[in-house]
Amino acid sequence: MRLLLGALATLIISDGLITNFLVINQLATEVNPLLTIWAGKEVFLFIKVIGAFLATFLLLCIHQRHSKLAFRATLLFVLSYTVIIFWNLSAFVVSQA
């Protein structure tokens, strides 16, 4: 479970780094309406890092009482963020073609 949580935190932060790069270089826009106003600014990465650690902490707390639920949710989030990162990277590749 800790490996999955570490992967999730890494994926969330990677998503922030890639998104920030794409927004700063005007290659993409942030789709999440809650993060749109901060995308492309220094505070965006701080928000993503805090969000990553908060999410992993909450999932770890849930894991103590409902281990199967927490495992499945974490796995779903890891898969989702993997798809999001591939989507962001494909946007970069397409913009460079």
HUPE-V51135 format. One line per field, one symbol per residue. phi: phi as a letter, one per 30 degrees, with the letter a starting at -180 (. if undefined). A space follows every 50 residues. Layout:
phi = ???
//
This chain:
phi = .dddddddddddddeddddddddddhcabdddddcedcdicddedddddd ddddddddddddddcbddddddddddddddddddddddddddddddd
//
